[in-house]
Amino acid sequence: MFTRSATPIASAPPEPPSPVPVQAGTNPNTRFDDFVYKACVVPAVKGKGLSKTKTLLRRGGCKLGHVKKVEVTGKKEGKVLKQAPKAGKVLAPGAKVRITLGK
């Protein structure tokens, strides 16, 4: 027969398991622990100026591709109007991002 305890059971969440150390590259002929894949993660550059766009692309591991210039008026002059591929896309390291710039 079961009896109830007089003290309530604590409702604390369980602790996550401790990380198990994994040693990559234990074989001297294959050194996977020295390899770091730095993908190009396309930043959101729409609405930014060309200088800021170049900085963001470099930080994201991408390069500036073809720059198409179109005539615009007002606040859009000197700003990125379109970009391809879209922001957030993960590409190969050093992939080129095309932009359309207002002039």
Secondary structure, 3 states (H helix, E strand, C coil): CCCCCCCCCCCCCCCCCCCCCCCCCCCCCCCHHHCCCCCEECCCCCCCEHHHHHHHHHHCCCEEEEEEEECCCHHHCCEEEEEECCCCCEECCCCEEEEEEEC
